[in-house]
Amino acid sequence: MKQRRWAILCLVSALSGAMLLSGCSSEKPQAKPEGAQGGVQTGQLDPALAGDGGSDSAGSNEGAASNETGDAIQAIQQSHALSTTAKEQDGKTVVTNENSIYVVVNKERFLPDGYIPPDLVEPQVKFSFDGPHEKRQLRQEAATALEHLFQQAESEGIELNAVSGYRSYKRQTSVYNNHVNTKGEEYANRVSAKPGTSEHQTGLTMDVSSPSANNELEQSFGDTTEGQWLAEHAHEFGFIIRYTKDGEAITGYMYEPWHIRYVGKEAAQAIFEQRTTLEQFLQ
């Protein structure tokens, strides 16, 4: 009898253990297909994290682009610094990078004697006058940039006219002497360059006006809609307003809102943002 009871107890105990084991097994997570852990397919980012990852990537790209731009600006400043791009010759400071778009020509820095830009062309833009003339010319790169600037201006309802570009040494002599004879040497030196020191001779400069200003090269042009547009957008095409309102002490010339100078987009952007002059940029 005792043996029978003992057998029954053993049987009940075994059955209870089996039931407990079965219950634990039923609480285990069901097996997932391979590569589907956590509901995200292998090789894919969790959507909640993808946005963060994308943002970091964009920030990284912007930072890299900013660094590249900064490096490019530094390279320009180092390669074309005023102190390393001129030499003393016959009692004058003569530039040695005359064919560079970063050349600085001013009252103290002369172009080499007899200099003529190597690639003068006539930009396909509207001029304030008809007929052939050397002042319709610019160097090729500057001419192409001017065409793009005029096209953009026209698309925004801004009417600009080119007035005076390249100016040879001979013609600059005539212009300067005329100012001296009519208004005196002191005034002439504020508005006109002595022969050999004119930016116009580089082929990188164009004087621009508009019908609203009677195509005149006057400071009042800066107050017109066209003049204001030019001041705000010229840098987008690689040009700067060369002689600014507060820059006469640096450049030696009075404010000329019509005088735009090509220096390339990178330098123009930096000069525009810093509100500085070309001399200071390359100091």
ChimeraX attribute file (.defattr): number of C-alpha atoms within 10 A of each C-alpha:
attribute: neighborCount
match mode: 1-to-1
recipient: residues
	/A:1	6
	/A:2	7
	/A:3	7
	/A:4	8
	/A:5	10
	/A:6	10
	/A:7	11
	/A:8	11
	/A:9	10
	/A:10	10
	/A:11	11
	/A:12	10
	/A:13	10
	/A:14	10
	/A:15	10
	/A:16	11
	/A:17	11
	/A:18	10
	/A:19	11
	/A:20	10
	/A:21	10
	/A:22	11
	/A:23	11
	/A:24	9
	/A:25	11
	/A:26	9
	/A:27	8
	/A:28	8
	/A:29	7
	/A:30	8
	/A:31	7
	/A:32	10
	/A:33	9
	/A:34	8
	/A:35	11
	/A:36	11
	/A:37	11
	/A:38	9
	/A:39	10
	/A:40	12
	/A:41	13
	/A:42	12
	/A:43	8
	/A:44	8
	/A:45	12
	/A:46	13
	/A:47	10
	/A:48	8
	/A:49	9
	/A:50	12
	/A:51	12
	/A:52	11
	/A:53	13
	/A:54	11
	/A:55	11
	/A:56	12
	/A:57	12
	/A:58	12
	/A:59	12
	/A:60	12
	/A:61	12
	/A:62	12
	/A:63	12
	/A:64	12
	/A:65	12
	/A:66	12
	/A:67	12
	/A:68	12
	/A:69	15
	/A:70	14
	/A:71	12
	/A:72	14
	/A:73	17
	/A:74	14
	/A:75	12
	/A:76	16
	/A:77	16
	/A:78	14
	/A:79	13
	/A:80	21
	/A:81	19
	/A:82	19
	/A:83	10
	/A:84	12
	/A:85	18
	/A:86	21
	/A:87	15
	/A:88	10
	/A:89	11
	/A:90	7
	/A:91	7
	/A:92	13
	/A:93	18
	/A:94	22
	/A:95	22
	/A:96	17
	/A:97	16
	/A:98	20
	/A:99	18
	/A:100	12
	/A:101	19
	/A:102	23
	/A:103	25
	/A:104	24
	/A:105	24
	/A:106	19
	/A:107	17
	/A:108	13
	/A:109	22
	/A:110	24
	/A:111	28
	/A:112	16
	/A:113	10
	/A:114	9
	/A:115	14
	/A:116	18
	/A:117	16
	/A:118	11
	/A:119	12
	/A:120	20
	/A:121	18
	/A:122	18
	/A:123	21
	/A:124	14
	/A:125	18
	/A:126	15
	/A:127	18
	/A:128	18
	/A:129	13
	/A:130	8
	/A:131	6
	/A:132	9
	/A:133	13
	/A:134	15
	/A:135	21
	/A:136	26
	/A:137	25
	/A:138	29
	/A:139	23
	/A:140	18
	/A:141	19
	/A:142	26
	/A:143	25
	/A:144	17
	/A:145	20
	/A:146	25
	/A:147	16
	/A:148	16
	/A:149	21
	/A:150	22
	/A:151	15
	/A:152	14
	/A:153	18
	/A:154	12
	/A:155	9
	/A:156	10
	/A:157	9
	/A:158	16
	/A:159	17
	/A:160	24
	/A:161	17
	/A:162	22
	/A:163	21
	/A:164	24
	/A:165	29
	/A:166	29
	/A:167	25
	/A:168	22
	/A:169	21
	/A:170	12
	/A:171	15
	/A:172	21
	/A:173	17
	/A:174	13
	/A:175	17
	/A:176	19
	/A:177	18
	/A:178	15
	/A:179	17
	/A:180	15
	/A:181	10
	/A:182	10
	/A:183	11
	/A:184	12
	/A:185	15
	/A:186	10
	/A:187	12
	/A:188	19
	/A:189	17
	/A:190	14
	/A:191	14
	/A:192	22
	/A:193	21
	/A:194	18
	/A:195	21
	/A:196	25
	/A:197	22
	/A:198	25
	/A:199	23
	/A:200	25
	/A:201	25
	/A:202	29
	/A:203	30
	/A:204	28
	/A:205	29
	/A:206	27
	/A:207	21
	/A:208	24
	/A:209	29
	/A:210	23
	/A:211	12
	/A:212	14
	/A:213	18
	/A:214	11
	/A:215	20
	/A:216	17
	/A:217	19
	/A:218	14
	/A:219	16
	/A:220	13
	/A:221	22
	/A:222	20
	/A:223	12
	/A:224	15
	/A:225	14
	/A:226	22
	/A:227	22
	/A:228	13
	/A:229	15
	/A:230	25
	/A:231	18
	/A:232	13
	/A:233	17
	/A:234	24
	/A:235	26
	/A:236	17
	/A:237	23
	/A:238	22
	/A:239	30
	/A:240	30
	/A:241	24
	/A:242	24
	/A:243	22
	/A:244	20
	/A:245	13
	/A:246	13
	/A:247	19
	/A:248	15
	/A:249	8
	/A:250	15
	/A:251	21
	/A:252	16
	/A:253	20
	/A:254	18
	/A:255	21
	/A:256	21
	/A:257	26
	/A:258	28
	/A:259	23
	/A:260	24
	/A:261	28
	/A:262	28
	/A:263	24
	/A:264	19
	/A:265	17
	/A:266	17
	/A:267	26
	/A:268	23
	/A:269	21
	/A:270	16
	/A:271	21
	/A:272	19
	/A:273	10
	/A:274	11
	/A:275	13
	/A:276	16
	/A:277	21
	/A:278	24
	/A:279	17
	/A:280	14
	/A:281	18
	/A:282	19
	/A:283	12
